[in-house]
Amino acid sequence: MSKLYPSGHGIFQDVPIHEWDPTENRQPAGWATNSSNIRWAYGPDSDSTLYSTPGHISAGSRRALCLWLPTFELRLELLRSPELDTTSVALLSPDESIRSKIWQVSERAHATGVRPGQFISQAVSLCPSLTLLEPDPAHYNAAVESMLDLLSELTPILEPAGRGRVFLGMDGLDRLFGSPSQQVNLALRSLFRIFPAPLVAATRAGMAPGKFGAWVASAATRSGEPVIVEESELVSFLARCPVNTLPVNPLIIERLERLGVESLGNLGRFPEPSLISQFGEEGRKALMWATGRRIDPVRPWHRPKPIRVSLEFTNPVGLTETLHTALDRLIELALSRPARRGRSVVSVRAGAHLEGGGSWFVETVLRKPTTQRDRIASPLRMKMVISPPSKAVIMLFIEFTQFGISSTQTTLFDRKKAGGRALAGQHLTQEEVPNSLRDAVRELKLRLGCSPLYRVVEVDPWSRIPERRHALLNFDP
């Protein structure tokens, strides 16, 4: 595969900015060599999150900047192992399945016939010298989090679309950062603070009205040559783009290509009723995207702070039963966190750091919001059985990522944490006392003059005399 180092483009401080010229009857620069193969390194569902936006948010930025790094995960692995850059490399899929499949491939591996979605046996038979890499989702997610935190300093309107691709809302930034070309250069230069030069040099950038136009612009350009499309030039720019850039069902794209509809301009000539009768609502959306009538703004992305708990093992653990027990313990600890009080769990993910490097990662969305340990642990256990860690685990962690309203009504003596036995005798400290219980004790003190409540404290649990094992202390929060 080609080197992941700046070649003829150099560093991004002085990259050329290509303004789309509608008077030229040609495709965008670099599209002929890149557009037909922009998805060759990914699986079939690489663009599934491109246009999923929260429905409760109405505001957004009309002008969008798309930063896209193709094969983001594979490039991160090659940066950690630069000696593999001149070999045929494939990254295995992190999906939960019994038989692993190919996820991303290098150009050298692609030239030998290796494709995403193939089984390992088929890929190795086509390329005996193929190097297979285990995925490290924890490492990829950490890189994405660092990128989002950095770009949020440039604009508050930020919307990720999978790993390695993010949309930035650029409305109202002209007076702060200058012209659109200066804004693009500033966004690219800022990536040098967290990513090495080879990774930044491979980033593609495109600015246009709406997310679809920005995505097409970034896919049409080469690395180091950002493309900027103005509002008045959007229709003519989209007309020369291939029809397979539309974010619709792949079967619709296949049918259109069989009918000879190769560009968005050809699609725009069809009457809307005909497309609706053939493809339904997606036909209407495709026509509106192709003609520039639908502008999807970049919407602010709300990132709730996750609740994370972890457990490090003294010795690496490979037994599934032990991992299930540790998983239950971590879920109990996460549910007992004060930050979770009054909220149910909607989405949860579990991960592990493996012996000798690498990580394991699963994520699930619960059918119903819940605060019950067994309901949260059950889908994670199933995913762990289907796709267990490939090596022994040295650290296991749980994260609650999405929350809902409380699923149960609290009572007077509900605690934020589980009972004393479940938590191995943890003390009931000032911060752990529910407000309802504290108010009740206050009212009792006003009536009786003192607190009539006591708590049991463990003194000598191994004593043969039962009276010496515990003591009663006055409870006065």
Number of C-alpha atoms within 10 A of each C-alpha: 16 10 12 17 16 17 11 7 16 14 18 23 12 11 17 14 18 16 15 19 15 16 8 9 10 12 17 24 17 14 22 15 12 15 18 14 12 14 18 18 23 19 17 13 9 13 17 13 13 18 16 10 17 11 7 6 11 9 11 19 20 18 26 30 31 31 25 23 22 22 20 19 21 21 20 17 20 16 15 9 10 13 9 14 18 12 16 22 26 28 22 23 20 18 16 17 13 10 11 17 22 24 24 29 27 23 17 19 23 19 13 14 12 28 24 22 17 16 17 18 12 14 22 15 12 15 19 11 12 20 15 16 17 16 21 22 19 16 15 17 13 11 18 19 11 14 18 15 11 16 19 13 11 19 16 14 22 25 24 23 19 14 19 18 21 24 29 28 27 25 14 11 14 12 7 9 15 11 11 20 18 14 19 24 19 16 20 23 16 16 19 16 11 13 15 12 18 18 19 23 24 22 23 25 32 28 31 28 27 26 30 25 30 26 25 25 29 27 30 29 23 20 22 25 22 29 28 26 25 16 13 10 18 22 20 21 27 25 19 19 24 24 22 19 21 20 18 15 12 13 10 17 19 13 12 16 15 10 9 10 18 17 19 25 21 16 21 18 11 11 11 16 11 12 18 16 11 11 16 12 11 16 20 18 19 25 23 15 22 31 19 22 12 17 17 19 22 29 25 22 15 11 8 10 11 16 17 18 19 20 15 15 12 8 11 14 19 17 10 14 11 10 16 16 10 18 23 18 17 23 25 21 18 21 23 19 15 14 13 18 14 16 18 21 23 20 21 24 17 25 20 24 23 21 17 10 11 19 23 23 24 21 18 14 16 16 11 14 20 21 22 15 16 13 14 25 18 14 18 21 21 12 18 19 14 14 19 19 19 13 17 17 25 20 19 23 19 25 20 23 18 18 18 14 12 16 15 12 7 11 10 12 13 15 19 18 21 15 14 12 8 12 14 9 12 14 13 17 8 10 10 15 16 17 14 15 16 15 13 13 19 16 14 14 14 10 10 9 10 15 18 12 12 12 14 15 15 14 13 14 12 9 11 9 9 10 11 13 14 15 13 12 11 12 14 15 16
